[in-house]
């Protein structure tokens, strides 16, 4: 028996170093087997993924192959703050678990608030004013809350000054010393303008910041909320760029009012969306800190540029159908925000898009952070993704794209001018149009909606949430096109007692038709169309009878292998038409069995357009 030398873990010491070029040659071989004859960089490009903002995710990241020096990421608590705004990050006590409350009944909000604080939530985010609690009921909503222990973040839209006064009065009434108060007053006039289209006046927000800076050391007056841009369809770089433009506009106003740069920087908290794209979210929070540090440096206060960050799991990614899948999305988003160094994280309840969350949904939301902090120990290591070639490269590229867009906005006269000229709306609309095309083609799948939908699900019923602010930038959702199709199907079911149906004509054995039958079934169910797959397989002799018994609404789709299409498609399609089918689809490449079928469904087809057309022809009301 060979005895291994006791020289530590030098297990690869006897192997020669592999090169990037050697790896590329192996990739070439794999791709050649799949029919792609590419070599060198082209082989690597074939495995790359295009992202928004002109970014590309490569299949492999290694140490830089050029002599260019990468950006210095520094250390946590030191400029440029890429690795964290505080020296200890969130390792001491974890991130701030901030729960959102949208209700309008102060007694019910109070009940929910107390339940949250008793079960893991560490701060509160309250909606007040026109779209939430009446400002005068703030005290009732916070009955029993120790305001010197539980920080409060306000979201009052245009009523932010009145809401701040109510909170200050509550501090005085309950004997909370100014030095013990911890709050974010939520003044964000530019964010409110983006939401509502109402032109903003920064003067009241500036006055509030001056008061907070002078008398309330633990209170930040201003929120730089990037969610309006995220919810309007903006990309990660656009979200970052517009947050910089907002922050700079506020700094200019505060400086003009005589507030020092360091004090002005200390009055801002930034709010960003955290999505289920794990690495992009990690990079976004790291890039945001680098970008804001650059702004602080330009203002002459580099060490005061630690950006205070509040992460909110993305409303855009939340779905109305199969809402339980949202628990998985928000878990990944929460993890990514925490790993990315967010100071506070709000996990939206899984039923967020259905209305006001119930107690169970709020419990799952707060427990998401609890599990990640207490069981997965994600906060124990500061910036655990730091040093990853991929994350560092993505952070750099995202920061560069965001800075470029920020400069575009500044050249247009700053954010107020860019909002009023339509520059921001047009840019975000163009980005969303491109993403909508990917969603329609299912290139960006939405589980439970465009992929693996469940037509028999019973959605939980929720009380309606207060109407969200409107009149400015639109609010988009990834599921919106498919939701419209499903709503048509639901209405048809309510009116007729049955969903629209399409007959799946599977040819040959299960091995021949399963893949395409599954594909077609998922595609049509995404539009609320019930596939009928009985019997399991048909041929020219049985297709007509099976179609007649299916109750299909004039549509059938052939599902099988290319070889069986060549043998049977023409005869089976003719049999289906003889039984009343007006349109015969084929699941497969366009041009297959040309002349035998009417239309094709295939990977990358515009599913939304196909499904809308099918519903129209089935007589399903729009």
C-alpha positions in Angstrom: 0.0 0.0 0.0 1.3 3.5 -0.9 1.8 5.8 2.0 1.1 9.4 1.2 3.6 12.0 2.4 2.5 14.0 5.4 3.0 17.4 3.7 -0.3 19.1 4.4 -3.1 19.5 1.8 -0.9 19.9 -1.3 -3.1 17.5 -3.2 -2.7 19.2 -6.5 1.0 19.9 -6.2 2.0 17.2 -8.7 -0.5 18.3 -11.4 0.6 20.8 -14.0 -1.3 24.1 -14.1 -4.1 24.2 -16.6 -4.4 27.3 -18.8 -7.5 29.2 -19.9 -6.8 28.2 -23.5 -6.8 24.5 -22.5 -10.2 24.9 -20.9 -11.5 26.7 -24.0 -10.5 23.7 -26.1 -12.5 21.4 -23.9 -15.5 23.7 -24.2 -15.1 23.6 -28.0 -15.3 19.8 -27.9 -18.5 19.9 -25.8 -20.1 22.4 -28.1 -19.1 20.6 -31.2 -21.1 17.6 -30.0 -24.2 19.7 -29.7 -23.7 21.0 -33.3 -21.9 24.3 -32.6 -18.6 24.5 -34.4 -17.0 27.4 -32.6 -13.5 27.9 -31.2 -11.5 30.2 -28.8 -13.3 33.2 -27.5 -16.4 32.4 -29.6 -16.8 29.1 -27.7 -16.8 31.0 -24.4 -19.2 33.5 -25.9 -21.6 30.7 -26.7 -21.9 29.9 -23.0 -22.3 33.6 -21.9 -25.5 35.2 -20.9 -26.5 38.7 -21.9 -27.9 40.9 -19.0 -29.5 44.3 -19.0 -27.3 47.4 -19.1 -25.0 45.9 -21.7 -23.5 43.5 -19.2 -22.6 39.9 -19.9 -22.2 37.0 -17.5 -19.3 34.8 -18.6 -19.2 31.0 -17.9 -15.9 31.3 -16.1 -14.1 34.0 -14.1 -10.5 33.8 -13.2 -7.8 36.2 -12.1 -7.5 39.1 -14.6 -5.5 38.2 -17.7 -4.5 41.8 -18.3 -2.1 44.0 -16.3 -5.0 46.4 -15.5 -5.3 47.0 -11.8 -8.8 46.3 -10.5 -10.6 48.9 -8.3 -9.5 48.8 -4.7 -12.3 47.4 -2.6 -10.8 48.5 0.6 -12.0 47.3 4.0 -15.4 47.5 5.7 -16.0 50.9 7.2 -13.4 52.6 5.0 -13.8 54.3 1.6 -14.9 53.3 -0.9 -17.1 51.1 1.4 -17.6 48.4 -1.2 -17.1 45.8 1.5 -19.4 47.4 3.9 -20.3 50.8 5.4 -19.4 49.8 9.0 -16.2 48.2 10.2 -18.1 45.2 11.7 -20.7 45.1 9.0 -23.8 43.3 10.2 -21.7 40.6 11.9 -22.5 41.7 15.5 -26.2 41.5 15.4 -27.3 40.8 11.9 -29.1 43.2 9.6 -32.1 45.2 10.8 -35.3 43.1 10.1 -37.7 45.8 9.0 -41.3 44.8 8.5 -43.7 46.9 6.3 -47.2 47.8 7.4 -49.7 49.1 4.8 -53.0 48.9 6.7 -55.3 51.9 7.4 -56.9 50.7 10.7 -54.6 51.8 13.5 -55.9 49.1 15.9 -55.2 46.3 13.5 -51.8 47.8 12.5 -51.0 48.0 16.2 -51.8 44.3 16.7 -49.6 43.3 13.8 -46.8 45.6 14.9 -46.7 44.1 18.4 -46.7 40.6 17.0 -43.8 41.4 14.7 -41.7 43.0 17.4 -42.3 40.1 19.8 -41.2 37.6 17.1 -38.0 38.8 15.5 -38.7 42.1 13.8 -36.3 44.9 14.8 -37.7 48.0 13.1 -41.0 49.1 11.6 -41.8 50.6 8.2 -45.2 52.4 8.4 -47.3 53.7 5.5 -49.2 56.9 6.4 -51.2 59.6 4.8 -53.2 59.3 1.6 -52.1 55.7 1.0 -51.9 54.4 4.6 -52.7 55.2 8.2 -54.2 58.6 9.0 -51.3 60.6 10.3 -53.2 61.5 13.5 -53.5 57.8 14.3 -49.8 57.2 14.5 -49.8 57.1 18.3 -52.6 54.5 18.4 -50.7 52.3 15.9 -47.6 52.5 18.1 -49.3 51.8 21.4 -47.1 49.5 23.5 -44.1 50.0 21.3 -40.9 51.0 23.1 -39.8 53.8 20.8 -36.4 54.1 22.3 -35.8 50.5 21.3 -37.7 50.0 18.0 -36.6 52.3 15.2 -39.5 53.6 13.0 -39.3 54.3 9.3 -42.1 56.5 7.8 -43.5 56.4 4.3 -46.0 59.2 4.0 -45.6 60.4 0.5 -46.4 64.1 0.2 -47.5 64.2 3.9 -44.0 63.5 5.2 -43.7 66.7 7.1 -47.0 66.1 9.0 -46.0 62.5 9.7 -42.6 63.6 11.0 -44.2 66.1 13.4 -46.5 63.4 14.7 -43.6 61.1 15.4 -41.6 63.9 17.1 -44.7 64.7 19.2 -45.0 61.0 20.1 -41.3 60.9 21.2 -42.0 64.0 23.5 -45.2 62.5 24.9 -43.5 59.2 25.8 -40.4 60.7 27.2 -38.0 59.5 24.5 -34.9 61.6 24.7 -33.7 63.0 21.3 -30.5 61.1 21.6 -32.4 57.8 22.0 -34.7 58.2 19.0 -34.0 56.1 16.0 -36.0 56.8 12.9 -36.1 57.5 9.2 -38.7 60.2 8.5 -39.1 59.2 4.8 -39.0 62.7 3.2 -38.5 61.9 -0.5 -40.1 64.7 -2.6 -38.4 63.5 -5.8 -39.5 59.9 -5.2 -43.0 61.2 -4.6 -42.9 63.2 -7.9 -41.8 60.1 -9.7 -44.7 58.1 -8.2 -47.4 60.8 -8.7 -46.3 63.3 -11.3 -46.8 66.1 -8.8 -43.9 68.6 -9.0 -41.7 68.5 -5.9 -40.7 71.2 -3.5 -37.5 70.3 -1.7 -37.7 73.2 0.9 -39.9 71.3 3.5 -37.6 68.3 3.3 -34.5 70.5 3.7 -36.1 72.1 6.8 -36.8 68.7 8.3 -33.3 67.6 7.7 -31.9 70.7 9.3 -34.1 70.1 12.4 -33.1 66.4 12.6 -29.4 67.2 12.2 -29.6 69.8 15.0 -31.7 68.0 17.5 -32.2 64.3 16.7 -28.8 62.6 16.2 -30.3 59.2 15.5 -32.9 60.4 13.0 -32.4 60.6 9.2 -34.9 62.9 7.5 -34.5 61.9 3.8 -35.1 58.6 2.0 -33.6 58.1 -1.4 -36.1 55.6 -2.7 -35.1 53.8 -5.9 -38.2 51.6 -5.9 -40.2 53.9 -8.1 -37.7 53.4 -10.9 -37.4 49.7 -10.3 -41.1 49.3 -10.3 -41.3 51.3 -13.6 -39.2 48.6 -15.3 -35.8 50.0 -14.7 -32.6 47.9 -14.8 -30.2 47.6 -11.9 -27.9 50.2 -13.4 -30.8 52.6 -14.0 -32.0 52.1 -10.4 -28.5 52.9 -9.1 -28.0 55.9 -11.5 -31.3 57.5 -10.5 -30.6 57.0 -6.8 -27.3 58.9 -7.3 -29.1 61.7 -9.1 -31.7 61.8 -6.3 -29.1 61.9 -3.6 -27.0 64.5 -5.4 -30.1 66.7 -5.8 -30.8 66.5 -2.0 -27.1 67.2 -1.2 -27.2 70.3 -3.3 -30.4 71.5 -1.6 -29.0 70.8 1.9 -25.7 72.5 1.0 -27.6 75.5 -0.3 -29.4 75.7 3.0 -26.2 75.8 4.9 -26.0 72.2 6.2 -22.4 70.9 6.2 -21.5 68.1 3.8 -20.9 65.5 6.5 -24.2 66.4 8.2 -26.0 66.3 4.9 -24.7 62.9 4.0 -25.8 61.6 7.4 -29.4 62.6 6.6 -29.9 60.2 3.8 -31.0 56.5 3.7 -31.1 54.7 0.3 -33.7 52.1 -0.6 -33.1 49.5 -3.3 -34.9 46.5 -4.6 -33.4 43.0 -4.0 -34.4 40.5 -6.6 -34.1 36.7 -7.0 -31.1 37.3 -9.3 -28.7 36.5 -6.4 -25.4 37.7 -7.8 -26.8 40.8 -9.5 -28.4 41.8 -6.2 -25.2 41.3 -4.3 -23.2 43.3 -6.9 -25.9 46.1 -6.9 -25.6 46.8 -3.1 -21.8 46.7 -3.3 -21.7 48.9 -6.4 -24.2 51.4 -4.7 -21.8 51.9 -1.8 -18.8 52.5 -4.2 -20.8 55.0 -6.3 -22.0 57.0 -3.3 -18.5 57.0 -1.9 -17.4 58.6 -5.1 -20.0 61.3 -4.7 -18.9 61.9 -1.1 -15.3 62.1 -2.2 -16.2 64.7 -4.9 -18.0 66.7 -2.2 -14.8 66.7 0.0 -16.0 64.2 2.6 -14.7 60.7 1.6 -14.9 59.2 5.0 -18.5 60.3 5.5 -19.7 58.5 2.4 -20.8 55.2 3.9 -24.2 54.7 2.4 -27.0 53.6 4.7 -29.0 50.9 2.7 -32.5 49.6 3.1 -33.2 46.5 0.9 -36.8 45.6 -0.1 -37.5 42.3 -1.9 -38.7 43.3 -5.4 -42.4 43.9 -5.9 -41.8 43.4 -9.6 -40.9 39.8 -9.2 -43.9 39.0 -7.0 -46.7 37.0 -8.7 -50.4 36.8 -8.1 -50.7 33.2 -9.4 -49.0 30.4 -7.4 -48.1 33.1 -4.7 -46.4 30.5 -2.5 -43.5 30.5 -4.9 -42.9 34.1 -3.8 -41.6 32.6 -0.5 -38.7 31.1 -2.5 -38.1 34.3 -4.5 -38.0 36.5 -1.4 -35.7 34.1 0.5 -33.1 34.3 -2.3 -33.5 38.1 -2.5 -33.2 38.5 1.3 -30.1 36.3 1.3 -28.5 38.3 -1.6 -29.3 41.6 0.1 -27.8 40.4 3.4 -24.7 39.0 1.7 -24.4 42.3 -0.3 -24.2 44.2 2.9 -27.6 45.9 3.2 -28.1 47.5 6.7 -31.9 46.8 6.8 -34.0 44.3 4.9 -37.7 44.2 4.3 -39.1 40.9 3.1 -42.5 41.4 1.4 -45.1 38.8 2.4 -45.8 36.1 -0.2 -49.3 37.4 -0.7 -48.2 41.0 -1.3 -49.8 41.2 -4.7 -53.2 39.8 -3.5 -53.8 42.5 -0.9 -53.1 43.0 2.8 -51.0 40.1 4.2 -52.5 37.9 6.9 -50.7 36.9 10.1 -49.3 33.8 8.5 -47.7 35.7 5.6 -46.2 38.3 7.9 -44.8 35.5 10.0 -43.2 33.8 7.1 -41.7 37.1 5.9 -40.0 37.9 9.2 -38.9 34.3 9.8 -37.1 34.4 6.4 -34.6 36.8 7.9 -34.5 34.9 11.2 -33.6 31.6 9.5 -30.9 33.3 7.4 -29.4 35.0 10.4 -29.9 32.5 13.2 -29.6 29.2 11.4 -27.7 29.9 8.2 -25.4 32.5 10.0 -25.2 34.6 6.8 -24.2 37.7 8.8 -21.2 36.2 10.6 -18.8 37.0 7.8 -18.5 40.5 6.4 -18.9 40.7 2.6 -18.6 36.9 2.1 -18.8 37.4 -1.7 -15.9 39.7 -1.7 -12.9 38.4 -3.7 -15.0 36.3 -6.0 -13.8 37.1 -9.5 -17.3 37.1 -10.8 -18.8 39.3 -8.1 -16.0 41.8 -8.2 -16.2 42.0 -12.0 -20.0 42.4 -11.9 -19.7 45.0 -9.2 -17.3 47.0 -11.3 -19.2 46.7 -14.5 -22.5 47.6 -12.9 -21.0 50.6 -11.1 -19.6 51.8 -14.5 -23.0 51.4 -16.2 -24.8 53.2 -13.4 -22.3 56.1 -13.3 -22.7 56.6 -17.1 -26.5 56.8 -16.7 -26.1 59.1 -13.7 -24.0 61.4 -15.9 -26.7 61.4 -18.6 -29.2 62.6 -16.1 -26.9 65.2 -14.7 -26.2 66.5 -18.2 -30.0 66.8 -18.7 -30.2 69.2 -15.8 -30.4 66.8 -12.9 -33.2 64.5 -11.8 -36.1 67.0 -11.5 -35.5 68.2 -15.1 -35.1 64.6 -16.3 -38.3 63.5 -14.7 -40.3 66.5 -16.1 -38.8 66.2 -19.6 -39.7 62.5 -19.9 -36.1 61.4 -20.2 -36.5 59.0 -17.2 -39.9 57.7 -18.3 -38.7 57.0 -21.8 -35.5 55.3 -20.7 -37.3 53.0 -18.3 -40.1 52.3 -20.8 -37.5 51.2 -23.4 -35.8 48.9 -20.8 -39.1 47.4 -19.8 -40.1 46.8 -23.4 -37.0 44.8 -24.0 -37.6 42.8 -20.8 -41.3 42.3 -21.7 -40.2 40.7 -24.9 -38.1 38.2 -23.0 -40.9 37.5 -20.7 -43.4 37.0 -23.5 -41.0 34.5 -25.2 -40.4 32.8 -21.8 -36.7 33.5 -22.1 -37.1 34.9 -18.6 -39.3 32.2 -17.0 -41.6 32.9 -14.2 -42.3 29.7 -12.2 -46.0 29.1 -11.6 -46.9 31.7 -14.2 -45.2 31.2 -17.6 -43.7 27.9 -16.5 -45.4 25.1 -14.6 -48.7 26.9 -14.0 -51.4 25.3 -12.0 -54.9 26.0 -13.5 -56.7 24.3 -10.6 -55.1 26.3 -7.8 -57.3 28.1 -5.3 -55.8 31.5 -4.5 -56.0 32.8 -1.0 -58.4 35.7 -0.5 -57.1 38.8 1.0 -58.5 42.2 2.1 -57.7 44.9 -0.5 -54.6 47.0 0.2 -54.8 50.8 0.1 -54.5 52.1 -3.5 -50.8 52.8 -4.3 -49.7 56.3 -5.3 -50.2 56.8 -9.1 -50.1 59.5 -11.8 -46.4 59.4 -12.4 -44.2 56.5 -13.6 -46.1 53.2 -14.2 -45.9 50.2 -11.9 -45.0 47.0 -13.8 -45.0 43.4 -12.8 -43.3 40.4 -14.4 -46.5 38.4 -14.5 -48.7 41.2 -15.9 -49.1 39.9 -19.5 -49.8 36.3 -18.4 -52.1 37.6 -15.6 -54.3 39.3 -18.2 -54.6 36.1 -20.1 -55.4 34.1 -17.0 -58.0 36.7 -16.1 -59.7 36.1 -19.4 -59.7 32.4 -18.8 -61.1 32.8 -15.3 -63.9 35.0 -16.6 -64.7 32.4 -19.3 -64.8 29.7 -16.6 -67.2 31.7 -14.5 -69.5 32.4 -17.5 -69.5 28.9 -19.1 -68.4 26.5 -16.4 -65.3 25.4 -18.3 -62.0 26.8 -19.3 -61.0 27.1 -23.0 -59.5 23.8 -24.2 -57.0 22.6 -26.7 -56.4 19.0 -27.7 -52.9 17.6 -27.4 -52.5 15.1 -30.2 -49.5 13.1 -29.0 -48.0 10.7 -31.6 -46.1 7.5 -30.9 -44.6 6.3 -27.7 -44.0 8.4 -24.5 -40.4 8.6 -25.4 -41.3 10.2 -28.7 -43.8 12.8 -27.5 -43.3 13.5 -23.7 -40.9 16.4 -24.1 -42.9 18.3 -26.6 -46.3 17.5 -25.0 -44.9 18.8 -21.7 -43.7 21.9 -23.4 -47.0 22.5 -25.2 -49.0 21.8 -22.0 -47.0 24.4 -20.0 -47.3 27.0 -22.8 -51.0 26.8 -23.2 -51.7 26.6 -19.5 -49.7 29.8 -19.1 -52.6 31.5 -20.9 -55.3 29.7 -18.9 -56.0 27.2 -21.7 -56.6 23.7 -20.5 -54.8 21.0 -22.5 -56.7 17.8 -23.0 -54.3 14.8 -23.4 -56.7 11.8 -23.5 -55.9 9.3 -24.8 -52.2 9.5 -24.2 -51.4 8.8 -27.9 -53.3 9.0 -31.1 -52.9 8.2 -34.8 -54.7 8.9 -38.0 -57.4 6.3 -37.1 -58.1 7.5 -33.6 -57.4 11.3 -33.7 -60.8 12.4 -34.9 -62.8 10.5 -32.3 -60.4 11.6 -29.5 -60.7 15.3 -30.6 -64.5 15.1 -30.7 -64.6 13.7 -27.2 -62.2 16.3 -25.8 -64.4 19.3 -25.9 -61.6 21.3 -27.5 -62.5 24.8 -28.8 -61.4 24.4 -32.3 -57.7 23.9 -31.6 -55.3 21.0 -31.5 -51.5 20.7 -31.2 -49.4 17.8 -32.5 -46.7 16.7 -30.2 -44.0 14.2 -31.1 -40.5 13.7 -32.6 -39.5 15.1 -36.0 -39.3 11.6 -37.4 -42.9 10.8 -36.5 -44.1 14.2 -37.7 -42.7 13.3 -41.2 -44.6 10.0 -41.1 -47.9 10.9 -39.4 -48.5 14.7 -39.2 -50.3 15.2 -42.5 -52.8 12.3 -41.9 -53.4 13.1 -38.2 -53.9 16.8 -39.0 -56.4 15.9 -41.7 -58.3 13.7 -39.2 -58.4 16.5 -36.6 -59.8 18.9 -39.2 -62.4 16.4 -40.2 -63.6 16.4 -36.6 -63.9 20.2 -36.4 -60.4 21.5 -35.6 -60.0 24.9 -37.3 -56.4 25.3 -36.4 -53.7 22.6 -36.0 -50.5 23.6 -34.2 -47.2 21.7 -34.2 -44.9 21.7 -31.3 -41.5 22.0 -32.9 -39.4 23.9 -35.4 -41.2 26.1 -37.9 -41.2 24.5 -41.3 -41.6 21.0 -39.9 -44.3 19.1 -41.8 -44.9 22.2 -43.9 -48.3 22.3 -45.4 -49.8 19.8 -43.0 -50.2 22.2 -40.0 -51.3 25.8 -39.6 -49.0 27.2 -36.9 -46.1 26.3 -34.7 -45.2 26.7 -31.0 -41.6 26.4 -30.1 -39.0 27.5 -27.6 -38.5 31.2 -28.1 -41.9 31.9 -29.8 -43.9 34.9 -28.5 -46.1 32.9 -26.1 -48.1 35.9 -25.1 -49.0 36.8 -28.7 -49.8 33.1 -29.5 -52.0 32.7 -26.4 -53.8 36.0 -26.9 -54.6 35.0 -30.5 -55.8 31.5 -29.5 -58.1 33.0 -26.9 -59.5 35.4 -29.4 -60.2 32.6 -31.9 -61.8 30.5 -29.2 -64.2 33.3 -28.5 -62.9 34.1 -25.1 -63.8 37.7 -24.2 -60.9 40.2 -23.7 
